[in-house]
């Protein structure tokens, strides 16, 4: 058993890991920038150590600073949370070389899945269905035009090292290809240091369905159903739910087994998420995230498991505490991401929290690092909380979400809570009849965002 784990993150996900450590009797170490000296994760951890100035580059992304924090505190393992260094293969390789356990997959698996072309080729070889498109990178505009003609427009040009919606451009026709190709390459180079791109068929009415998988690193793996993450703004998820409104038990079992078998075959260890576009009954692989997802609580709610605890256990070499037969869907769960943003343009809204009250009651979970008097720094992501509800079925979960949103108080800043109040009044949301394009069309109509 680990004696001490360092959490290389901040905010609500750092708190999430600290709580799991405390339940397991493991001491926790928080790292923080100077801007986060008063943050809740710093207060709750058993130890805390400052690793640099406010800039994430000089603190939460500083590998030497984090390694030094491990050496100073005697932490034997690092949990990366999500974001920051959680999918940085070079960082994990350094930890492996220093005999510090990374609570997550190997550097090799992160490297494979971090390159979108390699990931697609790997998944295709493992029997996972993929989107039609180029067989690899596209090196010229002439080749891009040829592939666009073969696949059929519209197509999407994607940066090989892209993520978070960056380096992704749609070409509706051949006339759009030059701009899409050049822009995707430019964004890939500026954001990720890699201008390589590939091309896929652009599906017009898909849902975004992701499968949660978990492996022991020794050839065994399970799936924990799917999450529907179709409600997105600029490729950023806004609301997630499980199980997916459009997925039945037979479909879940079929695609889940494909995904579990794939990660078992490569001896994958820990939590991972295989993301698909789903249209007309067919799944198309888009990427694999080799980390804990922001939206993992909805999966925990319907399966009654603690994914962070399980991550720590398998990283220590223990077998998984459940089998596929143990995992049965129980009810329905929904998560909304509460951001410190001002509507209608979603401008960041950092500032001091003058009053904070988290909702409660049956089936309500609020993952947040807020407290009265806390000042949200302007240097990091605007996510300030995740409200998760669980009910016996989807209508009960929706009703519980509406009630919980009404109880939530975050004064002193602007938040995206009014967005969810408005969305819950929409018939398409109540019925679950939406695709990945639904929210952006709605925002354009209701908030004038185009």
LOBA-172249 format. One record per residue (C-alpha): x, y, z; residue in three letters. Coordinates in nm, 3 decimals. Layout:
<sites>
{xx X&yy Y&zz Z&res Ala}
...
</sites>
This chain:
<sites>
{xx 0.000&yy 0.000&zz 0.000&res Unk}
{xx 0.125&yy 0.348&zz -0.082&res Unk}
{xx 0.200&yy 0.559&zz 0.224&res Unk}
{xx 0.181&yy 0.891&zz 0.045&res Unk}
{xx 0.043&yy 1.013&zz -0.290&res Unk}
{xx 0.114&yy 1.349&zz -0.450&res Unk}
{xx -0.172&yy 1.501&zz -0.652&res Unk}
{xx -0.032&yy 1.690&zz -0.950&res Unk}
{xx -0.341&yy 1.902&zz -1.001&res Unk}
{xx -0.569&yy 2.160&zz -0.843&res Unk}
{xx -0.935&yy 2.243&zz -0.787&res Unk}
{xx -1.217&yy 1.992&zz -0.758&res Unk}
{xx -1.025&yy 1.699&zz -0.908&res Unk}
{xx -0.746&yy 1.742&zz -0.652&res Unk}
{xx -1.010&yy 1.729&zz -0.377&res Unk}
{xx -1.160&yy 1.419&zz -0.537&res Unk}
{xx -0.826&yy 1.236&zz -0.516&res Unk}
{xx -0.755&yy 1.360&zz -0.162&res Unk}
{xx -1.088&yy 1.218&zz -0.044&res Unk}
{xx -1.015&yy 0.879&zz -0.198&res Unk}
{xx -0.672&yy 0.876&zz -0.032&res Unk}
{xx -0.821&yy 0.962&zz 0.305&res Unk}
{xx -1.074&yy 0.677&zz 0.284&res Unk}
{xx -0.790&yy 0.439&zz 0.197&res Unk}
{xx -0.567&yy 0.558&zz 0.482&res Unk}
{xx -0.310&yy 0.711&zz 0.246&res Unk}
{xx -0.151&yy 1.047&zz 0.318&res Unk}
{xx -0.192&yy 1.309&zz 0.046&res Unk}
{xx 0.037&yy 1.584&zz -0.079&res Unk}
{xx -0.107&yy 1.888&zz -0.254&res Unk}
{xx 0.104&yy 2.098&zz -0.487&res Unk}
{xx 0.009&yy 2.455&zz -0.563&res Unk}
{xx 0.114&yy 2.774&zz -0.733&res Unk}
{xx 0.145&yy 3.098&zz -0.540&res Unk}
{xx -0.198&yy 3.195&zz -0.677&res Unk}
{xx -0.350&yy 2.886&zz -0.514&res Unk}
{xx -0.205&yy 2.926&zz -0.165&res Unk}
{xx -0.555&yy 2.959&zz -0.018&res Unk}
{xx -0.716&yy 2.692&zz -0.237&res Unk}
{xx -0.930&yy 2.422&zz -0.078&res Unk}
{xx -0.711&yy 2.134&zz -0.198&res Unk}
{xx -0.419&yy 2.296&zz -0.015&res Unk}
{xx -0.625&yy 2.314&zz 0.304&res Unk}
{xx -0.754&yy 1.957&zz 0.284&res Unk}
{xx -0.436&yy 1.767&zz 0.197&res Unk}
{xx -0.213&yy 1.623&zz 0.469&res Unk}
{xx 0.080&yy 1.820&zz 0.328&res Unk}
{xx 0.113&yy 2.102&zz 0.077&res Unk}
{xx 0.409&yy 2.237&zz -0.114&res Unk}
{xx 0.439&yy 2.541&zz -0.340&res Unk}
{xx 0.584&yy 2.458&zz -0.681&res Unk}
{xx 0.596&yy 2.794&zz -0.857&res Unk}
{xx 0.433&yy 3.121&zz -0.965&res Unk}
{xx 0.076&yy 3.154&zz -1.099&res Unk}
{xx 0.154&yy 3.055&zz -1.458&res Unk}
{xx 0.066&yy 2.688&zz -1.513&res Unk}
{xx 0.378&yy 2.652&zz -1.727&res Unk}
{xx 0.593&yy 2.742&zz -1.427&res Unk}
{xx 0.397&yy 2.541&zz -1.171&res Unk}
{xx 0.145&yy 2.268&zz -1.252&res Unk}
{xx 0.320&yy 2.189&zz -1.581&res Unk}
{xx 0.672&yy 2.207&zz -1.439&res Unk}
{xx 0.803&yy 1.851&zz -1.434&res Unk}
{xx 1.120&yy 1.936&zz -1.234&res Unk}
{xx 0.910&yy 2.114&zz -0.969&res Unk}
{xx 0.674&yy 1.819&zz -0.932&res Unk}
{xx 0.956&yy 1.565&zz -0.918&res Unk}
{xx 1.127&yy 1.779&zz -0.653&res Unk}
{xx 0.802&yy 1.792&zz -0.453&res Unk}
{xx 0.791&yy 1.411&zz -0.457&res Unk}
{xx 1.149&yy 1.389&zz -0.334&res Unk}
{xx 1.099&yy 1.648&zz -0.061&res Unk}
{xx 0.779&yy 1.491&zz 0.073&res Unk}
{xx 0.866&yy 1.126&zz 0.015&res Unk}
{xx 0.559&yy 1.063&zz -0.200&res Unk}
{xx 0.580&yy 0.724&zz -0.374&res Unk}
{xx 0.316&yy 0.788&zz -0.639&res Unk}
{xx 0.156&yy 1.069&zz -0.837&res Unk}
{xx -0.209&yy 1.100&zz -0.934&res Unk}
{xx -0.239&yy 1.344&zz -1.225&res Unk}
{xx -0.615&yy 1.405&zz -1.222&res Unk}
{xx -0.716&yy 1.535&zz -1.565&res Unk}
{xx -0.558&yy 1.806&zz -1.778&res Unk}
{xx -0.211&yy 1.944&zz -1.705&res Unk}
{xx 0.035&yy 1.648&zz -1.719&res Unk}
{xx -0.222&yy 1.367&zz -1.711&res Unk}
{xx -0.156&yy 1.261&zz -2.072&res Unk}
{xx 0.206&yy 1.368&zz -2.106&res Unk}
{xx 0.403&yy 1.057&zz -2.207&res Unk}
{xx 0.740&yy 1.223&zz -2.149&res Unk}
{xx 0.642&yy 1.309&zz -1.790&res Unk}
{xx 0.532&yy 0.952&zz -1.723&res Unk}
{xx 0.857&yy 0.819&zz -1.872&res Unk}
{xx 1.053&yy 1.040&zz -1.632&res Unk}
{xx 0.850&yy 0.908&zz -1.338&res Unk}
{xx 0.915&yy 0.551&zz -1.452&res Unk}
{xx 1.288&yy 0.629&zz -1.471&res Unk}
{xx 1.276&yy 0.773&zz -1.116&res Unk}
{xx 1.081&yy 0.476&zz -0.972&res Unk}
{xx 0.784&yy 0.698&zz -0.890&res Unk}
{xx 0.452&yy 0.528&zz -0.964&res Unk}
{xx 0.225&yy 0.706&zz -1.205&res Unk}
{xx -0.138&yy 0.633&zz -1.118&res Unk}
{xx -0.250&yy 0.577&zz -1.473&res Unk}
{xx -0.139&yy 0.397&zz -1.789&res Unk}
{xx 0.214&yy 0.344&zz -1.911&res Unk}
{xx 0.404&yy 0.607&zz -2.106&res Unk}
{xx 0.384&yy 0.379&zz -2.411&res Unk}
{xx 0.005&yy 0.366&zz -2.406&res Unk}
{xx -0.022&yy 0.741&zz -2.350&res Unk}
{xx 0.213&yy 0.798&zz -2.644&res Unk}
{xx 0.017&yy 0.565&zz -2.873&res Unk}
{xx -0.320&yy 0.718&zz -2.792&res Unk}
{xx -0.186&yy 1.074&zz -2.784&res Unk}
{xx -0.116&yy 1.066&zz -3.155&res Unk}
{xx -0.455&yy 1.054&zz -3.326&res Unk}
{xx -0.329&yy 0.873&zz -3.637&res Unk}
{xx -0.143&yy 0.605&zz -3.440&res Unk}
{xx -0.441&yy 0.568&zz -3.207&res Unk}
{xx -0.678&yy 0.516&zz -3.498&res Unk}
{xx -0.450&yy 0.260&zz -3.661&res Unk}
{xx -0.412&yy 0.078&zz -3.330&res Unk}
{xx -0.784&yy 0.068&zz -3.262&res Unk}
{xx -0.862&yy -0.042&zz -3.615&res Unk}
{xx -0.620&yy -0.333&zz -3.574&res Unk}
{xx -0.793&yy -0.423&zz -3.245&res Unk}
{xx -1.135&yy -0.442&zz -3.411&res Unk}
{xx -1.271&yy -0.105&zz -3.298&res Unk}
{xx -1.489&yy 0.063&zz -3.565&res Unk}
{xx -1.340&yy 0.387&zz -3.703&res Unk}
{xx -1.458&yy 0.687&zz -3.905&res Unk}
{xx -1.382&yy 0.663&zz -4.280&res Unk}
{xx -1.096&yy 0.890&zz -4.378&res Unk}
{xx -0.726&yy 0.911&zz -4.454&res Unk}
{xx -0.508&yy 0.613&zz -4.363&res Unk}
{xx -0.256&yy 0.843&zz -4.199&res Unk}
{xx -0.128&yy 1.197&zz -4.212&res Unk}
{xx -0.212&yy 1.419&zz -4.506&res Unk}
{xx 0.100&yy 1.593&zz -4.637&res Unk}
{xx -0.035&yy 1.824&zz -4.905&res Unk}
{xx -0.343&yy 2.015&zz -5.013&res Unk}
{xx -0.359&yy 1.803&zz -5.330&res Unk}
{xx -0.377&yy 1.486&zz -5.120&res Unk}
{xx -0.640&yy 1.646&zz -4.895&res Unk}
{xx -0.856&yy 1.726&zz -5.198&res Unk}
{xx -0.820&yy 1.370&zz -5.328&res Unk}
{xx -0.924&yy 1.220&zz -4.994&res Unk}
{xx -1.213&yy 1.461&zz -4.962&res Unk}
{xx -1.342&yy 1.347&zz -5.300&res Unk}
{xx -1.300&yy 0.979&zz -5.211&res Unk}
{xx -1.465&yy 1.003&zz -4.868&res Unk}
{xx -1.734&yy 1.248&zz -4.976&res Unk}
{xx -1.799&yy 1.594&zz -4.834&res Unk}
{xx -1.837&yy 1.725&zz -4.571&res Unk}
{xx -1.507&yy 1.618&zz -4.412&res Unk}
{xx -1.319&yy 1.738&zz -4.103&res Unk}
{xx -0.947&yy 1.814&zz -4.100&res Unk}
{xx -0.791&yy 1.736&zz -3.761&res Unk}
{xx -0.454&yy 1.810&zz -3.608&res Unk}
{xx -0.278&yy 1.484&zz -3.522&res Unk}
{xx -0.182&yy 1.615&zz -3.178&res Unk}
{xx -0.503&yy 1.814&zz -3.131&res Unk}
{xx -0.747&yy 1.822&zz -2.845&res Unk}
{xx -1.008&yy 2.041&zz -2.680&res Unk}
{xx -1.152&yy 2.143&zz -3.016&res Unk}
{xx -0.827&yy 2.303&zz -3.136&res Unk}
{xx -0.692&yy 2.212&zz -3.480&res Unk}
{xx -1.029&yy 2.089&zz -3.610&res Unk}
{xx -1.181&yy 2.247&zz -3.920&res Unk}
{xx -1.478&yy 2.135&zz -4.132&res Unk}
{xx -1.472&yy 2.152&zz -4.512&res Unk}
{xx -1.829&yy 2.143&zz -4.642&res Unk}
{xx -1.714&yy 2.134&zz -5.006&res Unk}
{xx -1.391&yy 2.110&zz -5.205&res Unk}
{xx -1.385&yy 2.490&zz -5.218&res Unk}
{xx -1.351&yy 2.497&zz -4.836&res Unk}
{xx -1.062&yy 2.251&zz -4.824&res Unk}
{xx -0.773&yy 2.494&zz -4.869&res Unk}
{xx -0.880&yy 2.710&zz -4.576&res Unk}
{xx -0.965&yy 2.412&zz -4.352&res Unk}
{xx -0.639&yy 2.234&zz -4.429&res Unk}
{xx -0.416&yy 2.537&zz -4.376&res Unk}
{xx -0.596&yy 2.653&zz -4.060&res Unk}
{xx -0.591&yy 2.309&zz -3.896&res Unk}
{xx -0.217&yy 2.279&zz -3.966&res Unk}
{xx -0.150&yy 2.627&zz -3.829&res Unk}
{xx -0.351&yy 2.562&zz -3.511&res Unk}
{xx -0.180&yy 2.226&zz -3.463&res Unk}
{xx 0.161&yy 2.386&zz -3.487&res Unk}
{xx 0.082&yy 2.683&zz -3.261&res Unk}
{xx -0.103&yy 2.488&zz -2.992&res Unk}
{xx 0.076&yy 2.152&zz -2.993&res Unk}
{xx 0.401&yy 2.206&zz -3.180&res Unk}
{xx 0.292&yy 1.963&zz -3.453&res Unk}
{xx 0.139&yy 2.073&zz -3.785&res Unk}
{xx 0.047&yy 1.721&zz -3.905&res Unk}
{xx -0.319&yy 1.664&zz -3.989&res Unk}
{xx -0.549&yy 1.385&zz -4.099&res Unk}
{xx -0.896&yy 1.379&zz -4.254&res Unk}
{xx -1.219&yy 1.206&zz -4.156&res Unk}
{xx -1.574&yy 1.197&zz -4.285&res Unk}
{xx -1.779&yy 1.463&zz -4.107&res Unk}
{xx -2.097&yy 1.308&zz -3.973&res Unk}
{xx -2.393&yy 1.545&zz -3.984&res Unk}
{xx -2.617&yy 1.418&zz -3.700&res Unk}
{xx -2.401&yy 1.213&zz -3.464&res Unk}
{xx -2.410&yy 1.179&zz -3.090&res Unk}
{xx -2.089&yy 1.181&zz -2.886&res Unk}
{xx -2.079&yy 0.851&zz -2.699&res Unk}
{xx -1.785&yy 0.746&zz -2.484&res Unk}
{xx -1.716&yy 0.409&zz -2.326&res Unk}
{xx -1.550&yy 0.392&zz -1.985&res Unk}
{xx -1.295&yy 0.111&zz -1.971&res Unk}
{xx -1.070&yy -0.011&zz -1.693&res Unk}
{xx -0.775&yy -0.250&zz -1.715&res Unk}
{xx -0.548&yy -0.422&zz -1.465&res Unk}
{xx -0.237&yy -0.406&zz -1.684&res Unk}
{xx -0.220&yy -0.785&zz -1.693&res Unk}
{xx -0.460&yy -0.867&zz -1.974&res Unk}
{xx -0.793&yy -0.819&zz -1.796&res Unk}
{xx -1.030&yy -0.531&zz -1.859&res Unk}
{xx -1.394&yy -0.434&zz -1.816&res Unk}
{xx -1.622&yy -0.165&zz -1.950&res Unk}
{xx -1.849&yy 0.050&zz -1.736&res Unk}
{xx -2.106&yy 0.140&zz -1.996&res Unk}
{xx -2.134&yy 0.462&zz -2.189&res Unk}
{xx -2.178&yy 0.831&zz -2.129&res Unk}
{xx -2.358&yy 1.061&zz -2.372&res Unk}
{xx -2.157&yy 1.383&zz -2.401&res Unk}
{xx -2.330&yy 1.528&zz -2.706&res Unk}
{xx -2.419&yy 1.864&zz -2.552&res Unk}
{xx -2.108&yy 2.060&zz -2.645&res Unk}
{xx -2.006&yy 2.418&zz -2.711&res Unk}
{xx -1.707&yy 2.461&zz -2.940&res Unk}
{xx -1.614&yy 2.096&zz -2.887&res Unk}
{xx -1.618&yy 2.143&zz -2.507&res Unk}
{xx -1.859&yy 1.922&zz -2.312&res Unk}
{xx -2.129&yy 2.102&zz -2.115&res Unk}
{xx -2.358&yy 1.826&zz -1.989&res Unk}
{xx -2.299&yy 1.450&zz -1.966&res Unk}
{xx -2.533&yy 1.167&zz -1.876&res Unk}
{xx -2.526&yy 0.793&zz -1.826&res Unk}
{xx -2.661&yy 0.574&zz -1.957&res Unk}
{xx -2.704&yy 0.738&zz -2.297&res Unk}
{xx -3.067&yy 0.811&zz -2.395&res Unk}
{xx -3.009&yy 0.659&zz -2.740&res Unk}
{xx -2.829&yy 0.340&zz -2.631&res Unk}
{xx -3.007&yy 0.017&zz -2.535&res Unk}
{xx -2.868&yy -0.268&zz -2.326&res Unk}
{xx -2.782&yy -0.485&zz -2.626&res Unk}
{xx -2.590&yy -0.205&zz -2.800&res Unk}
{xx -2.413&yy -0.117&zz -2.475&res Unk}
{xx -2.298&yy -0.475&zz -2.424&res Unk}
{xx -2.181&yy -0.505&zz -2.785&res Unk}
{xx -1.969&yy -0.191&zz -2.807&res Unk}
{xx -1.857&yy -0.227&zz -2.445&res Unk}
{xx -1.715&yy -0.573&zz -2.510&res Unk}
{xx -1.532&yy -0.449&zz -2.820&res Unk}
{xx -1.369&yy -0.173&zz -2.613&res Unk}
{xx -1.287&yy -0.392&zz -2.313&res Unk}
{xx -1.133&yy -0.658&zz -2.536&res Unk}
{xx -0.925&yy -0.394&zz -2.717&res Unk}
{xx -0.765&yy -0.253&zz -2.401&res Unk}
{xx -0.720&yy -0.601&zz -2.253&res Unk}
{xx -0.524&yy -0.703&zz -2.562&res Unk}
{xx -0.270&yy -0.425&zz -2.507&res Unk}
{xx -0.247&yy -0.482&zz -2.127&res Unk}
{xx -0.382&yy -0.136&zz -2.054&res Unk}
{xx -0.377&yy -0.034&zz -1.687&res Unk}
{xx -0.617&yy 0.196&zz -1.508&res Unk}
{xx -0.904&yy 0.413&zz -1.630&res Unk}
{xx -0.949&yy 0.508&zz -1.993&res Unk}
{xx -1.224&yy 0.640&zz -2.214&res Unk}
{xx -1.282&yy 0.543&zz -2.576&res Unk}
{xx -1.477&yy 0.813&zz -2.755&res Unk}
{xx -1.705&yy 0.760&zz -3.052&res Unk}
{xx -1.936&yy 0.940&zz -3.285&res Unk}
{xx -2.262&yy 0.744&zz -3.302&res Unk}
{xx -2.498&yy 0.781&zz -3.595&res Unk}
{xx -2.771&yy 0.556&zz -3.738&res Unk}
{xx -2.675&yy 0.268&zz -3.510&res Unk}
{xx -2.304&yy 0.273&zz -3.598&res Unk}
{xx -2.004&yy 0.368&zz -3.382&res Unk}
{xx -1.699&yy 0.548&zz -3.518&res Unk}
{xx -1.386&yy 0.578&zz -3.302&res Unk}
{xx -1.247&yy 0.930&zz -3.266&res Unk}
{xx -0.995&yy 0.914&zz -2.979&res Unk}
{xx -0.900&yy 0.751&zz -2.650&res Unk}
{xx -0.837&yy 0.954&zz -2.337&res Unk}
{xx -0.582&yy 0.777&zz -2.120&res Unk}
{xx -0.691&yy 0.936&zz -1.793&res Unk}
{xx -0.982&yy 0.997&zz -1.561&res Unk}
{xx -1.250&yy 1.204&zz -1.733&res Unk}
{xx -1.410&yy 1.517&zz -1.592&res Unk}
{xx -1.744&yy 1.337&zz -1.620&res Unk}
{xx -1.643&yy 1.018&zz -1.438&res Unk}
{xx -1.893&yy 1.080&zz -1.151&res Unk}
{xx -2.196&yy 0.985&zz -1.363&res Unk}
{xx -2.041&yy 0.644&zz -1.423&res Unk}
{xx -1.964&yy 0.609&zz -1.052&res Unk}
{xx -2.325&yy 0.695&zz -0.973&res Unk}
{xx -2.490&yy 0.431&zz -1.191&res Unk}
{xx -2.242&yy 0.153&zz -1.111&res Unk}
{xx -2.170&yy 0.232&zz -0.746&res Unk}
{xx -1.792&yy 0.221&zz -0.787&res Unk}
{xx -1.509&yy 0.455&zz -0.688&res Unk}
{xx -1.292&yy 0.490&zz -0.998&res Unk}
{xx -1.017&yy 0.686&zz -0.822&res Unk}
{xx -0.987&yy 0.422&zz -0.551&res Unk}
{xx -0.968&yy 0.159&zz -0.822&res Unk}
{xx -0.697&yy 0.356&zz -1.005&res Unk}
{xx -0.487&yy 0.360&zz -0.689&res Unk}
{xx -0.543&yy -0.011&zz -0.622&res Unk}
{xx -0.432&yy -0.135&zz -0.964&res Unk}
{xx -0.136&yy 0.105&zz -0.964&res Unk}
{xx -0.023&yy -0.073&zz -0.648&res Unk}
{xx -0.052&yy -0.410&zz -0.825&res Unk}
{xx -0.380&yy -0.529&zz -0.676&res Unk}
{xx -0.641&yy -0.697&zz -0.899&res Unk}
{xx -0.955&yy -0.507&zz -0.993&res Unk}
{xx -1.216&yy -0.529&zz -0.719&res Unk}
{xx -1.497&yy -0.608&zz -0.964&res Unk}
{xx -1.559&yy -0.818&zz -1.275&res Unk}
{xx -1.778&yy -0.748&zz -1.574&res Unk}
{xx -2.055&yy -0.958&zz -1.424&res Unk}
{xx -2.054&yy -0.740&zz -1.112&res Unk}
{xx -2.129&yy -0.425&zz -1.312&res Unk}
{xx -2.499&yy -0.356&zz -1.355&res Unk}
{xx -2.656&yy -0.023&zz -1.449&res Unk}
{xx -2.860&yy 0.127&zz -1.165&res Unk}
{xx -3.074&yy 0.426&zz -1.257&res Unk}
{xx -2.966&yy 0.738&zz -1.442&res Unk}
{xx -2.712&yy 1.013&zz -1.369&res Unk}
{xx -2.651&yy 1.358&zz -1.516&res Unk}
{xx -2.361&yy 1.600&zz -1.468&res Unk}
{xx -2.351&yy 1.969&zz -1.556&res Unk}
{xx -2.026&yy 2.166&zz -1.560&res Unk}
{xx -2.054&yy 2.492&zz -1.370&res Unk}
{xx -1.811&yy 2.749&zz -1.509&res Unk}
{xx -1.717&yy 3.095&zz -1.384&res Unk}
{xx -1.832&yy 3.263&zz -1.704&res Unk}
{xx -2.055&yy 3.554&zz -1.796&res Unk}
{xx -2.339&yy 3.484&zz -2.038&res Unk}
{xx -2.417&yy 3.534&zz -2.319&res Unk}
{xx -2.060&yy 3.539&zz -2.451&res Unk}
{xx -1.910&yy 3.297&zz -2.193&res Unk}
{xx -1.637&yy 3.544&zz -2.095&res Unk}
{xx -1.431&yy 3.430&zz -1.793&res Unk}
{xx -1.560&yy 3.568&zz -1.464&res Unk}
{xx -1.293&yy 3.523&zz -1.195&res Unk}
{xx -1.336&yy 3.699&zz -0.862&res Unk}
{xx -1.419&yy 3.663&zz -0.494&res Unk}
{xx -1.698&yy 3.431&zz -0.382&res Unk}
{xx -1.913&yy 3.628&zz -0.138&res Unk}
{xx -2.152&yy 3.342&zz -0.066&res Unk}
{xx -2.147&yy 2.973&zz -0.157&res Unk}
{xx -2.404&yy 2.707&zz -0.078&res Unk}
{xx -2.390&yy 2.360&zz -0.232&res Unk}
{xx -2.716&yy 2.177&zz -0.304&res Unk}
{xx -2.787&yy 1.855&zz -0.117&res Unk}
{xx -3.047&yy 1.589&zz -0.062&res Unk}
{xx -3.099&yy 1.241&zz -0.202&res Unk}
{xx -2.903&yy 1.167&zz -0.517&res Unk}
{xx -2.716&yy 1.499&zz -0.532&res Unk}
{xx -2.337&yy 1.537&zz -0.543&res Unk}
{xx -2.147&yy 1.863&zz -0.581&res Unk}
{xx -1.778&yy 1.836&zz -0.669&res Unk}
{xx -1.629&yy 2.180&zz -0.615&res Unk}
{xx -1.338&yy 2.355&zz -0.445&res Unk}
{xx -1.536&yy 2.673&zz -0.372&res Unk}
{xx -1.591&yy 2.825&zz -0.028&res Unk}
{xx -1.713&yy 3.157&zz 0.111&res Unk}
{xx -1.448&yy 3.422&zz 0.059&res Unk}
{xx -1.244&yy 3.224&zz -0.192&res Unk}
{xx -1.102&yy 3.426&zz -0.480&res Unk}
{xx -1.105&yy 3.243&zz -0.812&res Unk}
{xx -0.772&yy 3.317&zz -0.984&res Unk}
{xx -0.774&yy 3.424&zz -1.350&res Unk}
{xx -0.491&yy 3.194&zz -1.455&res Unk}
{xx -0.665&yy 2.859&zz -1.500&res Unk}
{xx -0.966&yy 2.684&zz -1.647&res Unk}
{xx -1.304&yy 2.840&zz -1.565&res Unk}
{xx -1.457&yy 2.514&zz -1.435&res Unk}
{xx -1.553&yy 2.577&zz -1.071&res Unk}
{xx -1.780&yy 2.284&zz -0.999&res Unk}
{xx -1.965&yy 1.979&zz -1.124&res Unk}
{xx -2.321&yy 1.914&zz -1.015&res Unk}
{xx -2.411&yy 1.546&zz -1.042&res Unk}
{xx -2.753&yy 1.398&zz -0.980&res Unk}
{xx -2.871&yy 1.037&zz -0.972&res Unk}
{xx -3.225&yy 0.906&zz -0.998&res Unk}
{xx -3.412&yy 0.582&zz -1.053&res Unk}
{xx -3.467&yy 0.685&zz -1.415&res Unk}
{xx -3.397&yy 0.976&zz -1.647&res Unk}
{xx -3.713&yy 1.180&zz -1.566&res Unk}
{xx -3.632&yy 1.161&zz -1.194&res Unk}
{xx -3.271&yy 1.263&zz -1.260&res Unk}
{xx -3.386&yy 1.563&zz -1.465&res Unk}
{xx -3.629&yy 1.671&zz -1.194&res Unk}
{xx -3.357&yy 1.632&zz -0.931&res Unk}
{xx -3.115&yy 1.838&zz -1.143&res Unk}
{xx -3.367&yy 2.120&zz -1.174&res Unk}
{xx -3.423&yy 2.119&zz -0.799&res Unk}
{xx -3.050&yy 2.109&zz -0.720&res Unk}
{xx -2.972&yy 2.398&zz -0.958&res Unk}
{xx -3.231&yy 2.601&zz -0.771&res Unk}
{xx -3.052&yy 2.535&zz -0.440&res Unk}
{xx -2.703&yy 2.621&zz -0.566&res Unk}
{xx -2.579&yy 2.965&zz -0.456&res Unk}
{xx -2.258&yy 3.113&zz -0.600&res Unk}
{xx -2.254&yy 3.489&zz -0.534&res Unk}
{xx -1.984&yy 3.737&zz -0.629&res Unk}
{xx -1.920&yy 3.610&zz -0.981&res Unk}
{xx -2.113&yy 3.512&zz -1.291&res Unk}
{xx -2.171&yy 3.142&zz -1.364&res Unk}
{xx -2.327&yy 2.924&zz -1.632&res Unk}
{xx -2.611&yy 2.807&zz -1.405&res Unk}
{xx -2.873&yy 3.011&zz -1.602&res Unk}
{xx -2.776&yy 2.817&zz -1.914&res Unk}
{xx -2.879&yy 2.488&zz -1.755&res Unk}
{xx -3.203&yy 2.635&zz -1.622&res Unk}
{xx -3.289&yy 2.733&zz -1.979&res Unk}
{xx -3.180&yy 2.402&zz -2.130&res Unk}
{xx -3.394&yy 2.198&zz -1.891&res Unk}
{xx -3.702&yy 2.378&zz -2.026&res Unk}
{xx -3.632&yy 2.255&zz -2.380&res Unk}
{xx -3.843&yy 1.960&zz -2.504&res Unk}
{xx -3.542&yy 1.808&zz -2.686&res Unk}
{xx -3.343&yy 1.798&zz -2.363&res Unk}
{xx -3.632&yy 1.650&zz -2.171&res Unk}
{xx -3.672&yy 1.378&zz -2.434&res Unk}
{xx -3.299&yy 1.323&zz -2.490&res Unk}
{xx -3.336&yy 1.405&zz -2.858&res Unk}
{xx -3.012&yy 1.592&zz -2.931&res Unk}
{xx -2.687&yy 1.555&zz -3.127&res Unk}
{xx -2.342&yy 1.714&zz -3.101&res Unk}
{xx -2.464&yy 2.009&zz -3.310&res Unk}
{xx -2.782&yy 2.075&zz -3.109&res Unk}
{xx -2.637&yy 2.308&zz -2.845&res Unk}
{xx -2.448&yy 2.531&zz -3.084&res Unk}
{xx -2.762&yy 2.578&zz -3.295&res Unk}
{xx -2.955&yy 2.657&zz -2.976&res Unk}
{xx -2.694&yy 2.906&zz -2.859&res Unk}
{xx -2.696&yy 3.080&zz -3.195&res Unk}
{xx -3.074&yy 3.112&zz -3.181&res Unk}
{xx -3.110&yy 3.207&zz -2.813&res Unk}
{xx -2.786&yy 3.388&zz -2.729&res Unk}
{xx -2.674&yy 3.505&zz -3.069&res Unk}
{xx -2.352&yy 3.306&zz -3.054&res Unk}
{xx -2.235&yy 3.190&zz -3.391&res Unk}
</sites>
